[in-house]
Amino acid sequence: MEKATVFDYAKWFLENNLDTPRNTFKGNMKLQKLLFFAQLISLAKNNKLLFEDEFCAFQNGMVMENIRLEYKNNLENLLNYNRRELSNEDVEILELTKNIYGSEDADTLSNMTHQFEYWKKYLNLSNNEFDYKDKKKSKVPNEELQKELDNIRDVLDAYEIMNSDEFKSMEELDY
């Protein structure tokens, strides 16, 4: 099986109608944040990257620039992209991302990405005296993503507890 790319994961989110509202700035922003959280979940759960591409730290959070531009300028191409088959492990990561973050709107997800120190660091590095953003300086090395996985692990732990049979049986108790 050929290795999946960030375009394959983006297409999966599109197939699951998670870029809401579609063909808008907010739809694109939501797709960006879902890709980011999927990458973090993969690192936290499987200790490996889903894809090698690096995110950029932009004003509205972490952005996969190649996907952002394709969505903005050629959404039809992205929608018609012939996605590679994803491994079961990858689909599990994407399903987790969908279940945990998929119902949130773009602004909420954007605000969630602002909690990461590397976002702040690389956003600040990309600023210059002319209020112009240097995209090359906004690029966050993938190694940085490893540094702040504890909160993602906490989210995954809470999700597992909330979906456990033991927790579900507690919901049925009559107090």
N, C-alpha and C positions, 0 to 999 in steps of 0.2 A: 504494500500500500504506500503510495506517494505521500510524503509529509505534507500535512495541512499548512496553510498559510493564514495570516490574519484575515485575508479576504474570505476564506472558507468559514471562519468563525463569524465574521460579520454577516455573511449570507445566511448562516443558521439563525442568527437573531432576526434578520429580515423575514425569513420564512416563518418565524414564530410571531410575526407582527409586533415586535418589541420596540420598534422605532416610532413610537407614537408622539405626536401626530406625524404621519409619514410625509416625506418631502417638505419638511419645514426645518428651520434652524433647531427647534426644540427636539424634533425627531432625530436629527443628526447628533445633537448633543447627548441624547439618551443612549443612542447606539455607542457613542464614544465611551461613556461611563460603564456600560455593560461590558464592553471589551476590557476595560481596565479592571473591573472587579473580577471578571473571569480569569484574567491573568493572575491576580492576587490569590484567588481561591485555588488555582492550580499550584501555585508556589506553596501555599499554606498546607494544602492537602497532600500533594504528590511530590513536592519539592522539585518541581520542574516547570519551565516556561511552556505555555501553550504555543507561543510563536516568538520569533527572535526580534521582530520589529520593536523599536523603542518608542515610548510615549513622549510627548512634549508637554511641558507645563505651560498652559495658556490661562488666561484670565478666568475662564469658566471651568477650570480643572484640567484633568489629564486628557490628552487628545492623541489619537493615532492619526497623524497628519495625512498619510496616504489614503486612508479610508474617509477621513473628513472631506478631503477634496473630491474624491470620487463620488461620494454621496451628494455633495453640493453641486458638482458640475455634470455628473454623468450617472444619476441615480438609476436610470434605465439599464445601463451597463451592469451596475452592481446587482440589480434585481434579476437580470438575465444571466449572471455569472454562473458557470457550471461548477458547482461546488464538489470538491473531492469528498469521498466518504470519510467520516470521522470515526475515530476509534471509540469503543464503548466508554473508555476512561474519559476521553474528551467530551463526549455527549453528557456524561454524568456531571462534569464540571459546568457545562453550559446549562444543564437543567437546574443545578444548584443555584447558579447565578440568576436564572429566570425566576426560580421560586423565592429567592431571598430579595432580589432587587428589582425584578421585572414589573412590579405593580407601582413602583415609585415614579414620580415624574422627573423630567430632566433637571429641573432646578434643585430638587432634593438630592438627587444623585451627584450633581455638581458640587453642592455644599458638602457632601460627604467626602469628596476627594480633596477638599481644602484642609482636611484634618492632617494630611500627611506632610511631614517636614520636608521631604524631598520636593513636593510640589512647590512649597514656599521658596525653598532654596533656588530651584531652577527657574521659577518665575522671576525672582529677583535678579538672578544672573542674566536673564534675557533682556532686562530693562537697560536703556541707556539714557544719556542726558537729553536726547531729543524726543523722548517719549515714544520711541520706536522699539519694537520687539525684535530681537535677533533670534530667529527660529533655531539656528544652529546651537545657540547657547541655552535654549529652552529644553533641549533633548535630555531626557532622564535616562542614564545608563541602567540597564536591566538589573545590575547588581544592587542598585539603590533600593529596588522593590523588595529585596530580601530583608531590609533593615526594619521594616515596620509591619510585620505580619501578625503580631500578637492580637491586635484588635480584630483582624479577619478571622483568626482562630477562635476568638471569643464568639464572634457572630456565628461561625460554623457550629461550635459547641451548643450555643443557645438554640440554633435551628434543629439540631439533632435531638435535643431534649424536648423541644416543643412538638416534634413529630414522632416521639417514641410512644410505644404502646402504653408504657407506664404513665406517661403524662396524659395521654388521651383518656385513660381510665379514671384519672383523678378529676378530669373535667366533668365526668358523669356523677361524681359524688354529690349528694344533696346535703348542704350544710345547714 
